[in-house]
Amino acid sequence: MTPPAGLTPVDVVVVGAGALGSATAWQLARRGADVALLEQFELGHLRGASHDTSRILRRSYHSPAYVRLAGEAYDDWSCLEQEAGEPLVTAVGGVDLFPPGAAIPAVDYVASMAACGVPFAELSAADVTRRWPALSLPAGTTAVHQADTSIVPAGRGTATMQRLARSSGARLVDECPVTGLVDHGPSGVEVRTPATSYLARRVVLAADAWTNHLLAHLGVRLPLTVTREQATYFRPPAPERFGADRLPVWIWMDDPSFYGFPTYAEGGNGALVKAAQDCGGAVTTADGRSFETDAEALQRLAGFVSGLLPGVGAPRRTVTCLYTLTPDRDFVVGPVPGHEAVLVGLGAGHGFKFAPTFGRMLADLVTQGSTGSDISGFATDRPALVDADFPLSWLV
Ligand SMILES: Cc1cc2nc3c(=O)[nH]c(=O)nc-3n(C[C@H](O)[C@H](O)[C@H](O)COP(=O)(O)OP(=O)(O)OC[C@H]3O[C@@H](n4cnc5c(N)ncnc54)[C@H](O)[C@@H]3O)c2cc1C
């Protein structure tokens, strides 16, 4: 099919200026590609998955492939810090906490890190509370400590990648929704927006909760579930008792699964303690979601946190945010079947720590057709994404 006349030619259109799209535009522009990064809302909006203060960066993962990729993520973050001339990674250490009979097996984490030569320590509940007095653990709880676990800034980190994309020559166009995609084969992909339509050699969809909206233009659909998650900031009477010297990043490896941070000064929240439930949110849609706090989920979280962190105080404010989950909770990195010029990048509710890595991998695929990173588990046509009966497994 011949593309219509009058389209604006561009090497690559990246759809979505969240963390993944911004990282991809930065990586492509710094390699000299002519990139347009298109965002439907204003930059820095609060409707997607990359806003708020903090995200966890960790090496402790449930498979050697993820542990290796996390290792690359640390390198990619330091590359980003160097280029930005701005510190972004705050190492505080992290503990994965396993109560007796935990739903998430500790052996997966221990074996995966051991297989990759990542140092860690297995601790008893007494070891943990001795070292981190802010924590109070039920008897029999064990822990896996990894010293490199860090906090990275969500909103500021995304803005930094946008700044670098722009300074490397990318065009950032916000308030510019992509309303259509037409694959013209060797002639390129037509990308329609209300203002301008582009003819791109390649398109990268980094649209998270809106991914299927865009794929629909190509007659494709992935089995994605969007949930509305929330994180809450607690106001302890004595915030100094919850600093990184007394409280590491923690993840409660059970069902329900919770996680949290020591106090972290980003965004003026230095006296607040953040915690959340992983995959505790209701199923929703990208455009139909509410921004209201889910009172039941808040009560569940507050009940748990008040036991784990005595003295943490009352909830002060809650932020909502979207997860876009694949059935196996693995990422999506690769071309759309039947539309090789269109790539998808999706973080499945745990992608922020890998944002600079997604950027590098997707830019590799665009500029070289392959990447040195192992993305064999993230294919768009893997069983979890094509088999309608594939069992859901979101707790990792
Ligand atoms: C509460 C919460 C806590 C989390 N904690 C962690 C953590 O500790 N560690 C971690 O690694 N990950 C974590 N994650 C996951 C992580 O934040 C996400 O995986 C990541 O931010 C996804 O980034 P993204 O750029 O793909 O998505 P988004 O930031 O949602 O960006 C997608 C963008 O695409 C735009 N878009 C969509 N459709 C169109 C269109 N048609 N035209 C133009 N633009 C369009 C949207 O407006 C949006 O800006 C957490 C997520 C949540 C919700």
The ligand as a Tripos MOL2 file, in Angstrom:
@<TRIPOS>MOLECULE
LIG
   53    58     1     0     0
SMALL
NO_CHARGES

@<TRIPOS>ATOM
      1 C1          2.3990    1.9180   42.3030 C.3       1 LIG1
      2 C2          3.4970    1.4240   41.3860 C.ar      1 LIG1
      3 C3          4.7180    1.0640   41.9180 C.ar      1 LIG1
      4 C4          5.7310    0.5800   41.1000 C.ar      1 LIG1
      5 N1          6.9260    0.2590   41.6680 N.ar      1 LIG1
      6 C5          7.9250   -0.1610   40.8620 C.ar      1 LIG1
      7 C6          9.2150   -0.4110   41.4190 C.ar      1 LIG1
      8 O1          9.4550   -0.2330   42.6340 O.2       1 LIG1
      9 N2         10.2040   -0.8180   40.5710 N.ar      1 LIG1
     10 C7          9.9860   -0.9930   39.2290 C.ar      1 LIG1
     11 O2         10.9060   -1.3850   38.5310 O.2       1 LIG1
     12 N3          8.7710   -0.7590   38.6620 N.ar      1 LIG1
     13 C8          7.7490   -0.3520   39.4520 C.ar      1 LIG1
     14 N4          6.5310   -0.0800   38.9050 N.ar      1 LIG1
     15 C9          6.3040   -0.2960   37.4690 C.3       1 LIG1
     16 C10         6.8160    0.8490   36.6380 C.3       1 LIG1
     17 O3          6.4970    2.0780   37.2410 O.3       1 LIG1
     18 C11         6.2830    0.7400   35.2210 C.3       1 LIG1
     19 O4          6.5840   -0.5440   34.6980 O.3       1 LIG1
     20 C12         6.8750    1.8120   34.3060 C.3       1 LIG1
     21 O5          6.7870    3.0800   34.8780 O.3       1 LIG1
     22 C13         6.1540    1.7770   32.9640 C.3       1 LIG1
     23 O6          6.6230    2.8520   32.2020 O.3       1 LIG1
     24 P1          5.9990    3.1220   30.7610 P.3       1 LIG1
     25 O7          6.7910    4.2250   30.1910 O.co2     1 LIG1
     26 O8          5.9210    1.8370   30.0120 O.co2     1 LIG1
     27 O9          4.4890    3.5110   31.0750 O.3       1 LIG1
     28 P2          3.8140    4.9450   31.3120 P.3       1 LIG1
     29 O10         4.6110    5.7570   32.2300 O.co2     1 LIG1
     30 O11         2.3970    4.6880   31.6570 O.co2     1 LIG1
     31 O12         3.9310    5.6250   29.8720 O.3       1 LIG1
     32 C14         3.0970    5.3060   28.7890 C.3       1 LIG1
     33 C15         2.8090    6.6170   28.0970 C.3       1 LIG1
     34 O13         2.1960    6.3790   26.8340 O.3       1 LIG1
     35 C16         1.3140    7.4640   26.5890 C.3       1 LIG1
     36 N5          0.3860    7.0880   25.5260 N.ar      1 LIG1
     37 C17        -0.4870    6.0390   25.5680 C.ar      1 LIG1
     38 N6         -1.2290    6.0170   24.4310 N.ar      1 LIG1
     39 C18        -0.7930    7.0570   23.6780 C.ar      1 LIG1
     40 C19        -1.1580    7.5500   22.3690 C.ar      1 LIG1
     41 N7         -2.1230    6.9820   21.6400 N.pl3     1 LIG1
     42 N8         -0.5080    8.6470   21.9000 N.ar      1 LIG1
     43 C20         0.5070    9.2360   22.6150 C.ar      1 LIG1
     44 N9          0.8840    8.8250   23.8620 N.ar      1 LIG1
     45 C21         0.2480    7.7340   24.3590 C.ar      1 LIG1
     46 C22         0.6370    7.6450   27.9560 C.3       1 LIG1
     47 O14        -0.0240    8.8700   28.0730 O.3       1 LIG1
     48 C23         1.8290    7.4940   28.9000 C.3       1 LIG1
     49 O15         2.4500    8.7170   29.1950 O.3       1 LIG1
     50 C24         5.5100    0.4340   39.6960 C.ar      1 LIG1
     51 C25         4.2860    0.8230   39.1390 C.ar      1 LIG1
     52 C26         3.2800    1.3090   39.9590 C.ar      1 LIG1
     53 C27         1.9770    1.6720   39.3430 C.3       1 LIG1
@<TRIPOS>BOND
     1     1     2 1
     2     2     3 ar
     3     2    52 ar
     4     3     4 ar
     5     4     5 ar
     6     4    50 ar
     7     5     6 ar
     8     6     7 ar
     9     6    13 1
    10     7     8 2
    11     7     9 ar
    12     9    10 ar
    13    10    11 2
    14    10    12 ar
    15    12    13 ar
    16    13    14 ar
    17    14    15 1
    18    14    50 ar
    19    15    16 1
    20    16    17 1
    21    16    18 1
    22    18    19 1
    23    18    20 1
    24    20    21 1
    25    20    22 1
    26    22    23 1
    27    23    24 1
    28    24    25 2
    29    24    26 1
    30    24    27 1
    31    27    28 1
    32    28    29 2
    33    28    30 1
    34    28    31 1
    35    31    32 1
    36    32    33 1
    37    33    34 1
    38    33    48 1
    39    34    35 1
    40    35    36 1
    41    35    46 1
    42    36    37 ar
    43    36    45 ar
    44    37    38 ar
    45    38    39 ar
    46    39    40 ar
    47    39    45 ar
    48    40    41 1
    49    40    42 ar
    50    42    43 ar
    51    43    44 ar
    52    44    45 ar
    53    46    47 1
    54    46    48 1
    55    48    49 1
    56    50    51 ar
    57    51    52 ar
    58    52    53 1
@<TRIPOS>SUBSTRUCTURE
     1 LIG1         1 GROUP 0 **** ****
